[in-house]
Amino acid sequence: MMNTDKPKILYVDDEMINLQLFKYTFEKNYTIVLADSGYDGLEKIKTDTSISLVISDLKMPGLNGLEFIKMLKQIRADLPCLLLTGYENTAEIEKAIDSKLIVANIIKPFNKQDVENCINTILGGA
């Protein structure tokens, strides 16, 4: 039986180990939906209106994380988005934060508590 009280988070990453690690780490507190590409993520956004937060890797083949989020915002402009990446903030990431495209950039390897604090702040202490 699904617990519908948990916030639903879409996590997008092209590396299966990262998808599995994220789901394993956070599935106790959140319903985790996984997508292995930006295009897959867009399909999930179109078909599942209950997603309340998107977390995406930056460097992916095809659509990178910021390109994916820009397209996602055309579908659901209100959906908060985070980057979870192995890269420090670049000018491109800073611009995305300043323009409110993304809420934050979390550096991999991530600290579970830092990610949860960020999620809870965005979702209002859910």
C-alpha positions as CSV (number, residue, x, y, z in Angstrom):
1,M,0.0,0.0,0.0
2,M,1.4,3.4,-1.0
3,N,1.7,6.1,1.6
4,T,0.2,9.1,-0.1
5,D,1.2,11.4,2.8
6,K,4.8,11.4,1.7
7,P,5.9,14.2,-0.7
8,K,6.8,12.8,-4.1
9,I,10.2,13.7,-5.5
10,L,11.4,13.1,-9.1
11,Y,15.1,12.3,-9.2
12,V,16.8,12.5,-12.6
13,D,20.2,11.1,-13.2
14,D,21.8,9.1,-16.1
15,E,23.8,6.8,-13.8
16,M,21.9,3.9,-12.4
17,I,24.0,3.6,-9.2
18,N,23.1,7.3,-8.4
19,L,19.4,6.6,-9.0
20,Q,19.5,3.5,-6.7
21,L,21.5,5.3,-4.0
22,F,19.1,8.2,-3.9
23,K,16.0,6.1,-3.8
24,Y,17.5,3.9,-1.0
25,T,18.6,6.9,1.0
26,F,15.4,8.9,0.8
27,E,12.5,6.4,0.2
28,K,11.6,6.2,3.9
29,N,10.6,9.8,4.1
30,Y,9.6,10.6,0.5
31,T,8.0,8.8,-2.5
32,I,10.8,8.7,-5.0
33,V,10.2,8.6,-8.7
34,L,13.3,7.9,-10.9
35,A,14.1,9.0,-14.4
36,D,17.3,8.1,-16.2
37,S,17.3,11.1,-18.6
38,G,15.9,14.5,-19.0
39,Y,13.5,13.3,-21.6
40,D,12.3,10.5,-19.3
41,G,11.9,13.1,-16.5
42,L,9.7,15.3,-18.8
43,E,7.5,12.3,-19.5
44,K,7.1,11.7,-15.8
45,I,6.2,15.3,-15.2
46,K,3.6,15.2,-17.9
47,T,1.9,12.1,-16.5
48,D,2.3,12.6,-12.7
49,T,0.8,15.8,-11.4
50,S,1.5,14.8,-7.8
51,I,5.3,15.3,-8.0
52,S,6.1,18.2,-5.6
53,L,9.9,18.6,-6.2
54,V,12.5,17.7,-8.9
55,I,16.1,17.0,-8.2
56,S,18.3,16.6,-11.3
57,D,21.9,15.8,-12.1
58,L,23.6,18.4,-14.2
59,K,25.8,16.5,-16.6
60,M,23.7,14.0,-18.6
61,P,23.8,13.0,-22.2
62,G,21.0,14.5,-24.4
63,L,19.5,17.1,-22.2
64,N,21.7,18.4,-19.3
65,G,20.1,19.2,-16.0
66,L,19.5,22.9,-16.7
67,E,18.1,22.2,-20.2
68,F,15.7,19.6,-18.7
69,I,14.6,22.0,-15.9
70,K,14.0,24.9,-18.5
71,M,11.7,22.5,-20.5
72,L,10.0,21.2,-17.3
73,K,9.2,24.8,-16.3
74,Q,7.2,25.2,-19.5
75,I,5.0,22.3,-18.3
76,R,4.9,23.1,-14.6
77,A,6.3,26.6,-13.8
78,D,5.5,26.3,-10.1
79,L,7.6,23.1,-9.5
80,P,10.7,23.7,-7.4
81,C,13.9,22.2,-8.8
82,L,17.3,21.4,-7.4
83,L,20.5,20.4,-9.0
84,L,22.5,17.6,-7.4
85,T,25.8,17.6,-9.1
86,G,29.5,16.8,-8.7
87,Y,30.3,20.3,-9.7
88,E,30.8,23.5,-7.7
89,N,28.6,26.4,-8.5
90,T,29.5,27.7,-12.0
91,A,28.4,31.0,-13.6
92,E,25.7,29.0,-15.3
93,I,24.5,27.5,-12.0
94,E,24.6,30.8,-10.2
95,K,22.5,32.4,-13.1
96,A,20.0,29.6,-12.7
97,I,19.7,30.2,-9.0
98,D,19.5,34.0,-9.4
99,S,16.7,33.6,-12.1
100,K,14.8,31.2,-9.8
101,L,15.1,28.4,-12.3
102,I,16.6,26.3,-9.6
103,V,16.3,26.7,-5.8
104,A,19.8,25.4,-5.0
105,N,22.8,23.3,-6.2
106,I,23.8,20.4,-3.9
107,I,27.3,19.0,-4.4
108,K,27.8,15.2,-4.8
109,P,28.7,13.2,-2.9
110,F,25.7,14.5,-1.0
111,N,25.2,14.7,2.8
112,K,21.9,13.0,3.6
113,Q,21.0,15.6,6.3
114,D,21.9,18.5,4.0
115,V,19.6,17.2,1.3
116,E,16.8,16.5,3.7
117,N,17.1,20.0,5.2
118,C,17.0,21.5,1.7
119,I,13.9,19.4,0.7
120,N,12.1,20.2,3.9
121,T,12.8,23.9,3.6
122,I,11.5,23.9,0.0
123,L,8.4,21.8,0.8
124,G,7.6,23.7,4.0
125,G,8.7,21.2,6.5
126,A,6.8,18.3,4.9
